[in-house]
């Protein structure tokens, strides 16, 4: 056994990398710069005591507690622990692969073998998964299999090539019992993957109400934002799943800050809920629970801007009225302008041609003669409607909108439909 350990030749690149990693782990553990022989490894191990840095790291990572009443020394106790875990691994058919031409892994001191076995189990394979990830993804994975693997000492929060932990993968696979097991075993419930999604985000994306409820019961943080700035609340209001929305609403009563968190578009969950034409119940609940109604998105548009820009096919006159009543009650600013200077009245004219909607907005205090950055009032915009009759023009005139206000082009508001109609009649003659 005088030769130095060295990776086998003539093997696949993947196998060679595994072998080199094992040999590297051995070097790191004993503090060797070059590849040592098995005899040298044994000699160095014999000289190491329980206070050695590598030994302490292993003990700390595995949460090992020495028994002060044991007749065995601390180093001997650690060796017995290593032998026990190696036997457990063998029962699972989990072995350290051969890493050298002259020696088998079993020639290593048990503690060093165990350390290498842990590192090997945590190593990502060609598909980007470690031993625990692979088990979680098995269709027939059982709690016993997962527990046995965790007992070997693998880091439960190690991530795959996409940043997913075993808990992420169990959530994606909708394995509720494994999700609970992993959390109870110490998995970080709020760990983020490469997209910034936590397991709770994934449950929201899946629309899985059982998993979602379970994660919330286990203490998942609903305020965590992913790389798009979305909280789980942003995600659930997009999927129109009444059950999962109802579950979420039970938790946000105690955590109103999540209501005002903005994503990368500057949108709150209320903005998103309106954009996706969500249920009136969800929108009303988000308003009543205390969303800041005057928060603007990246364009400065508030929830009021969003609601009036929805086509009347989505919301009838009664629903619009009920929204405005609730928004008035909870502090919405009906004078608010976006970054282009548009009020909700400007938006209503742009996206709707509805007399009732215009009248309701004015009745709730939306300034009828407010000008945007171009100096246009809502009446200027209504006058430019060229398709069909401009109901918004007549609604604004009926509410005494000022036709004489000049915009930045020194133009007064004009009803273009009437002008175009006159031209058509002239050509007919």
N, C-alpha and C positions, 0 to 999 in steps of 0.2 A: 504493500500500500504506500509505496514511496512516491509514486507519480502524482502530479498535480491534477486536481479536478479540472475538466475542460469540457465544453459542449461537444456533443457528438457531431461528426461530419457526415455529409451525404443525406441530410434530412431536409424536410421542407423548410421554407423560410419561417413559417409560423412556429414549427417545432423548435427551430434553432433559436428563435426569439424567446420562447418559453424557457429553454435550457439556460440561455444567457441570463435571463431574469433571475432564475433560481440560484445560479452561481453568484450573481451580483448580490442577491439577498444574503447569501452566506458570507461573502466578503464584508458586506456592511455590518452584519451582526457581530463578527469577531474583530472588525477593524483592520482587515488585511487589504493591502494595496494590490497585491497580485493573487492569482488563483493558488490557494494552498492545497496541500495534500490532505487526505482524510486523517492521517496521523497528526499532522499539524493542527487540523481543526480540533481534534480530540484533546491535544495538549493545551491549546489555547482555552478551550472550554473548561478543562480541569483547573486552570489558573483563575478563571473568572469567578467572582462571588456574586451574591444577590444584590450588591450595590452597583454593579456594573451598569453603565448607561443603557446598553441594549437590553439587559435583563429588566431593568426598571421600566423601560418603555413598553416591553411586552406585558409585564405585570399590570401596569396602569391601563393599557388598552383593553386588557381582558378582565379588568376589575377583580384581580385575584387578591384574596385576603389570606395571609399566612395564619396558621393556627399556633398561637404561642405555647399551647400545652402539648403539641406534638413532639415526640422524641426525635423526629427528623429535623434536619437543618432546613432553613428556608430554601436553599438551593435544591435540597433533596425533595422537599414538598413540591417545588415547581416542576421538577423532573417527573414526579408521580402524576401531577396534573397533566403534563404533556403526554405521558404514556396513555392516560385515560382518554384524552381527546383524540389521539391517533387511533386508538381502538374504535372509538365512536365513528371516526371517519371511514375506517375499514368496513364497518358494518353497512355503511352507506355506499360502499364501493368507490370511495373517494381517496385517491392516492396521489402522492407526489410523483410525477413522471420521472423516468430515468434521465439524469442530466449529464452523465459523464460515461466515457467508454469503459472505465475500469471499476467503477463503484456503483452500487445501488443506493437509492435514497436512505434505505434502512441502516446504512453504515454511519449515518450522521447521529450525533447525540440527540436524544429525543426532543429536548427544548428547541434546538436549532431546526430540527425537522418540522416541529409544530409551527414555528415561526414562518418557515418557508411554505408550509401547507396553507397557512392563513393568507399569505401574500399571493399564493397561486390561486386560491379560491376567489380572491378579490380582483384578480387580473381579468381584464376584459378580453374576450375572445375575438375572433375575426368579425363577428356580428356586433361587437360592442357590448356584450353582456358578460357579467361575472357569474359565479356559481349560483348565487342567490337569485339574481335576475332570471337565470335559466329555469330554476325551480318554480318561481312564481308564474312563469309563462306556460308551464306544463299544464295541459288540460286536466290532468288527474292529480295536480299538486294538492297535498294534504297539509293540515296544520302540523302534524307530526314531522313530516319531511322538512318543513320550514324551520320548526323549532330545533331539530337536530342540526341543521346547517348553521343556524345562528349560534348554537352551543359551541361550534368549532371556533368561534371568535371572529367571524367575518364582520367587517364594518357594515352595519345595516343601512347606512346612508350613502354608500358609494354609488356613483352615478354611471349610467351607460354613456354611449357616444353622443346621445342627444340630451344629456343632463338629467335623465330620469332616474330616480331611485327605485328600489323595489316597490315602495309604496305608490309611486306614480304608475308603475306597470300594473300593479294589482288593481288600481283604480281604473286604468284604461281597459283592463280585461273584465271589469265589473265583478270582481271577486270580493264581495263584501266581507266574508268571514276572514279572508287573508288580510284585508285592510285593517280590520280590528286587531288581529293577531300582531301585525307589524307595528301598529301604534302602541299597543301594550308592551311590545318588546323594546320600545324606545325609539322608533323611527321618528324623524323630524317631520311633523305633520304639515309644516309650512315650507318645506324645502322647495326651491324653484328649479325648474329644468332650463334648458338653453333658451326657451321662449319666455321664461319668467313665470311660467304657469306652475301653481301649486297643485296638489291632488284635488283641492276643492275647485279650482278652475276647470280641471279635467272632468270632474263629476258634473259641473254645470254645462260644459260643452257636450257631454254625453246625454244630458237631460235625464240623468239617473237620480230620481228623487230619493230612493232608498239610500244610496251611497252618499248623496249630498247631505241628507239628514244625519246619517251616521258620522260623517266627518265633522259636522257642526257640533254634534253632541260630544265628540271627542276633543273639541276645543280648537278647531281650525279657525284661523284668523280671516274674517271676511273683508278686511281692509287691505289685504296684500294686493299690489298691482303688478301685472305682468309687463313685458317690454312695450306693449301697446298702451300701457296705462290702465288697462281694464281690470276692475275688480271682479270677483265672481258675480256680483250683482249686475254689473254691466252685461255679462254674458247671459245670465238667465232671462233678462228682460228682452233679449233678442230672439229667444227660441219659442216663445208663445206657449210654453208648457205651464199650464195653470197650477198643477200640483207642486212643481218645484218652486214656482214663484210664491205660492202660499207658504211653503216651508221657510223660505228666505225671509218673508215679511215677519215671521214670528221671532226672528233673531235680530232684525235691524231696529226693532223698537228700543233695544238696549244699547244700540251702537249707531246713533245718528250720524257721526262723522263720515261713515261710508257713503251716505247719500250725496255728499258734496265733493267727493273725489272725482277728478276729471281724468279722462284718458288722453291719448296723444292728440286727439282732435279737439280737446277742450270740452268734451261732452261729459255730463253727469249721467247717472243711470236714468234720470228722468228724460233728458234729451234723447237718449237711445230708445227709451220706451216709446216716445212719441214718433221718432223716425220709423220705427218698425211697426207703427200702427197697432200698438199693443192694446190689450183690453182696457176699457175705461176704468175698471176696478183697480188694476195695477197702477195706472197713471194717477188716479185719485188717491190711492194709498201712499204713493211716493210724495205727493203734495202734502197730504195730511200728516205724514210722519216727520215733516220738517225739512224737506229739501229747500235749500236757498234758491228761491225762484228767480233771483236776479243775477245768478251766475251766468256769464256769457261763455260761449265756446271760442274757438280760435278766431272766428269772424265777429265775435261780440254778440252773437244771437242768444237770447235767453229762451227759457222754456215757452214763454208767450209767443215769441217769434216762430218757434217750431210748430206750435199748435195751429196758429192761423195759416201757416204755409201748407198744412195738410188739406187735401181736396175735400170738399164738403161731402163727397161720396163716403169718406171714412167716418166723419162726425156730423150728425145732424144738428139742427138748430138747438135742440134741447141739450145735447151733450156739450156743444160749444158754450152755451149759457151756464151749465153746471160747472164746467172747468173754470170759466172766468170768475164765477162766484167764489169758488174755492181759492183761486189764485189771489183774488182781491182780499179774501179773509186772511190768507197766510202771507201777505206782504208783497205781492208782485207789484212791480213798478210799471204801470201802463204807459209811462212816458219814456221808458228805456229805449235807447238807440243802439244799433249794432255799429261796427266800425265804418260802415258806409253811410251812417247817419239815418238809417231806416228805422222807423218805429214798427210796431206790430201792425199798425194800420197800412203802412206802405207794403208790408209783406202780404197782408190779406188781399190787397188790390192786385199785386203781382201774380199771386198763385191761385186766387179765387175771384170769381166774378159774381159774388153772392150778396144781394142787397141786405138780407137779414144779418149776415155775419158782420158787415160793415156797420150797420146800425147798432148792433150789440156792443161792438168794440167802442164806438163813440160814447155810448151810454155808460160804459164802465170807465170812462175817463181818458181814453186814448186821444191825444191832442190832434184835432182834425186838420190843423194848418201847419203842423210841424214839417220842417224842410230837411231833406237829406243833404249829403255833401255836394250834390249837384244843384241844390236849391229847390229841388222838386218837392212839392207836397203830394199827398196821396191823390189829390185831384188831378195833378199833372199826369201821374201814372195812369189813372183811370181814363183820362181823355185820349190816351194813346192806344187803348184797346181797339183793335181793328177787326176782330172776329165777332160778329154778332152784336147784339145790343149790350152796351156797357151798363150793367145793373149797378156796378159799384159807383159809376159816375152819378147816377140818379140818386143813389143812397146818400152820397156825400153832399150833393146839392140840397137834398131834403133836410140834411143836418146843418145847413148854412155854411158849407165850406166856402172859403174866399177864392173867387175866380180871378181876382186881380193881383194876387201875389206873383212876383217875378222870380224866375229861377236864375241861375248864373248866366244863362244865355239870353236873359232879359225877355223870357217868354212867359206869357200867361197860360194858364191851363185852358186847353181847348178840347172840345169833344170831336175827335177826329172822325168818328163813325158818321157824325152828321155832315162833316165836310165831304167825306168820301161819297156819302149818299147823294149829296148835292151835285157832285161832279158826274156821278153815274147818270143822274137825271138830265144833266146838261148835254151829255154825249147822246143820250137817247133822242133828244130834240134835234 
